[in-house]
Amino acid sequence: RILVFLVLVVATALTSVGLYYFIDQKDAAKFEEQFQEDATKILSAMGASIDKTLSAADAFVAGVTSQAASTNQSWPFVVIPNFSVRAGKIRSLSNAVVVNIYPLVLAQQRKEWESYTASHNQWVEESLDMQEL
């Protein structure tokens, strides 16, 4: 009787341990598969977001450059009409906090630039009025 009891205990223990390892391996494989799927989804979404952001920025820059060329303006002496509207659209499309243009003003252009900006600053009031709407 004791021998039968010991055989049954050993068989039960071996079955339990074997079943545990089998289920553990299966769970680990399932976890890794789910992890890979989720990682692929996240990277795909990030790639789409980056593509959307860069496309919006490219369209904005192309529009600004085209506007400057079609009105015979040369950098840095360029005024973009409705800049606040255009910047607002790119900002919302790209989830940016701020959209701004920083023109490169050479040292020899500085006095002319200061005079130009002083006489072409009406867009600031227009932008502030637009933001209040």
C-alpha positions as CSV (number, residue, x, y, z in Angstrom):
1,R,0.0,0.0,0.0
2,I,2.7,2.4,0.8
3,L,4.4,1.7,-2.5
4,V,1.2,2.4,-4.4
5,F,0.7,5.6,-2.4
6,L,4.3,6.8,-3.1
7,V,3.9,5.9,-6.8
8,L,0.7,7.9,-6.9
9,V,2.2,10.9,-5.1
10,V,5.3,10.9,-7.4
11,A,3.0,10.6,-10.5
12,T,0.8,13.4,-9.3
13,A,3.9,15.6,-8.6
14,L,5.5,14.9,-12.0
15,T,2.2,15.6,-13.8
16,S,1.7,18.9,-11.9
17,V,5.3,20.0,-12.6
18,G,5.1,19.0,-16.2
19,L,1.7,20.7,-16.7
20,Y,3.1,23.9,-15.0
21,Y,6.1,24.1,-17.4
22,F,3.9,23.4,-20.4
23,I,1.4,26.1,-19.5
24,D,4.3,28.5,-18.6
25,Q,5.9,28.0,-22.0
26,K,2.7,28.5,-23.8
27,D,1.9,31.7,-21.8
28,A,5.4,33.1,-22.5
29,A,5.0,32.4,-26.2
30,K,1.6,34.0,-26.2
31,F,3.0,37.1,-24.3
32,E,5.8,37.5,-26.8
33,E,3.5,37.2,-29.7
34,Q,1.1,39.8,-28.3
35,F,4.0,42.1,-27.4
36,Q,5.3,41.9,-31.0
37,E,1.9,42.8,-32.4
38,D,1.4,45.7,-30.0
39,A,5.0,47.0,-30.7
40,T,4.2,46.8,-34.5
41,K,1.0,48.8,-34.0
42,I,2.7,51.4,-31.9
43,L,5.6,51.9,-34.4
44,S,3.1,52.0,-37.3
45,A,1.1,54.7,-35.5
46,M,4.2,56.7,-34.7
47,G,5.4,56.4,-38.3
48,A,2.0,57.6,-39.6
49,S,2.1,60.5,-37.1
50,I,5.6,61.5,-38.2
51,D,4.6,61.3,-41.9
52,K,1.5,63.5,-41.2
53,T,3.6,66.1,-39.3
54,L,6.3,66.3,-41.9
55,S,3.8,66.4,-44.7
56,A,2.0,69.3,-43.0
57,A,5.3,71.1,-42.4
58,D,6.3,70.6,-46.0
59,A,3.1,72.0,-47.3
60,F,3.4,75.0,-45.0
61,V,6.9,75.7,-46.1
62,A,6.1,75.3,-49.8
63,G,3.1,77.7,-49.4
64,V,5.2,80.3,-47.6
65,T,8.0,80.0,-50.2
66,S,5.6,80.1,-53.1
67,Q,3.8,83.2,-51.6
68,A,7.2,85.0,-51.3
69,A,8.2,84.1,-54.8
70,S,4.8,85.1,-56.4
71,T,4.9,88.5,-54.7
72,N,8.5,89.2,-55.6
73,Q,9.6,89.3,-52.0
74,S,13.1,88.0,-51.0
75,W,14.1,86.6,-47.7
76,P,14.2,87.8,-45.0
77,F,12.0,90.7,-46.3
78,V,8.8,88.6,-46.6
79,V,5.4,89.2,-45.1
80,I,3.0,86.2,-45.3
81,P,-0.6,87.2,-45.4
82,N,-2.9,85.4,-42.9
83,F,0.1,83.9,-41.2
84,S,-1.8,83.3,-38.0
85,V,-4.4,81.3,-39.9
86,R,-1.8,79.3,-41.8
87,A,0.3,78.7,-38.7
88,G,-2.8,77.7,-36.7
89,K,-3.7,75.1,-39.3
90,I,-0.2,73.6,-39.4
91,R,0.0,73.7,-35.6
92,S,-3.2,71.7,-35.2
93,L,-2.2,69.2,-38.0
94,S,1.2,68.6,-36.5
95,N,0.3,68.8,-32.8
96,A,2.9,71.5,-32.4
97,V,2.9,73.9,-29.5
98,V,4.2,76.9,-31.6
99,V,4.8,77.6,-35.3
100,N,7.2,80.4,-36.0
101,I,9.5,81.5,-38.7
102,Y,13.0,82.7,-37.8
103,P,14.6,84.4,-40.9
104,L,18.3,84.7,-41.1
105,V,19.3,88.3,-41.1
106,L,22.9,89.0,-42.0
107,A,24.8,91.7,-40.2
108,Q,24.8,94.0,-43.3
109,Q,21.0,93.6,-43.5
110,R,20.3,94.5,-39.9
111,K,19.5,98.2,-40.3
112,E,17.3,97.6,-43.3
113,W,15.6,94.7,-41.5
114,E,14.8,96.8,-38.4
115,S,13.3,99.5,-40.7
116,Y,11.3,96.8,-42.6
117,T,9.9,95.2,-39.5
118,A,8.9,98.5,-38.0
119,S,7.0,99.4,-41.1
120,H,5.5,95.9,-41.7
121,N,4.2,95.0,-38.3
122,Q,0.4,95.3,-39.0
123,W,0.2,91.5,-39.1
124,V,0.8,91.4,-35.4
125,E,-2.4,93.2,-34.6
126,E,-4.3,91.1,-37.2
127,S,-3.0,87.9,-35.6
128,L,-4.0,89.1,-32.1
129,D,-7.4,90.0,-33.4
130,M,-7.8,86.6,-35.0
131,Q,-6.8,84.8,-31.8
132,E,-9.5,86.7,-29.9
133,L,-12.2,85.3,-32.3
